[in-house]
Amino acid sequence: MTSTAHDSASMRRHDREILALALPAFGALVAEPLFLLADSAIVGHLGTPQLAGLGVAATLLQTAVHLFVFLAYATTAAVARRVGAGDLPAAIRQGMDGVWLALLISALVVAAVLPGAPALVELFGASPSAAPHATTYLRISALGVPAMLIVLSATGVLRGLQDTRTPLYVALGGFTANGLLNVALVYGFGLGIAGSAWGTVLAQWGMAAVYLFVVVRGARRHGASLRPDVAGIRACAHAGAPLLIRTLSLRAILVLATAVAARLGNADVAAHQITLTVWSLMAFALDAVAIAGQAIIGRYLGAGDEAGARAACRRMVQWGVLAGLALGAALAASRPLLMPLFSSDPEVHAQLAAALLVVAVTQPLAGVVFVLDGVLMGAGDGPYLAGAMLATLAVYVPVALLVPVFGGGLTALWWTVAGLMMGMRLATLWTRARSGRWIVTGAVRA
């Protein structure tokens, strides 16, 4: 076989692997932003203060949960390495340790958020008209935190096992249930924003129950213990610590952006909430390729296939660019149709139109960033990812704080998010990927 034919065959093989994992992962990944889109669409028609309250509460809640997204990412990489090394029982045991860690963390989060909700909302700078709605939504939604963290960790187990179809089916069921429950509770029972929160909590617990059933069944089939293992839980926490720092830095950027928007006015923060939700939807869509990258790269490195890992990385970057171009074009064309779905306020529409355009034109950049992030996570390169995000945070903070001083409003704020922040991430991730220092083979990263 000639070199060109071999390269073509290798490319087709990687494409099949990427598509087999990325397409189902896309459906599962967009479940959470779709939850927020549904909530925003339903709550937005209650009034601008309610939508502004949802914007503050949802950002706080996402921060509380997404700090621990390492439960999915670190578990995916660790389980995939074990799968590549051919040790399936150890892979599932590693996943069970992640589930137990999720339960421990969630207990601490709920204990902090329930009594602290009013103070958190006040600290966040919500207006007097939006604060009561934000507090209500945040307190109720806190009861769904354990379910959300269980879903994160169990999803990581299945991704590491190269199964992204089951998370897709669960996500579809959860999104459907969330939409039906929210409409019924908000409008049918007249519960307002509280009904939206309760609908989402019930849907999240339903998803968690299904995931636990699937993971426990797999553990019993392969003889993996279901009991908590202190050493294993400690190892999971240690592996996830750098990713916690990385995620904390990223969430700090998004929280700061929302805090700046809140001080620009109700219309600005309402438009910002919608833009952030759409941006998150785009991010999760692009992250589908990154999730495939985590599972594939982990498996190649676990099997000791360095060449396969490099080739898969190159192909996934190409997929990231193409996906970003497609999503950006779709968003730019659909802006006039999207805006009326979330609000009837002309001032919100005016702010939203420009901010969504910024998101659209920066999607190709985002596509590469998310793919490289996934590759390095799959390789277990957490310490580098932590340092890179801390550097990005240090650059972003002073620029974002100057937006209210120099003007430009919400559009300028979103250039700092989608332009500056993502540009910094691209520079740091591309440098690391080119260096090859992320490539460490074996069932466990030394």
Salt bridges, closest charged atoms under 4 A:
ASP7 OD1 - HIS6 ND1 3.95
ASP15 OD1 - ARG315 NE 2.61
GLU17 OE1 - HIS14 ND1 3.57
GLU17 OE2 - ARG299 NH2 2.51
GLU32 OE2 - HIS66 NE2 2.90
ASP97 OD1 - ARG93 NH2 2.73
GLU306 OE2 - ARG310 NE 3.48
ASP373 OD2 - ARG246 NH2 2.31
ASP373 OD2 - ARG425 NH2 3.17
ASP381 OD2 - ARG432 NE 2.77
ASP381 OD1 - ARG445 NH2 3.56
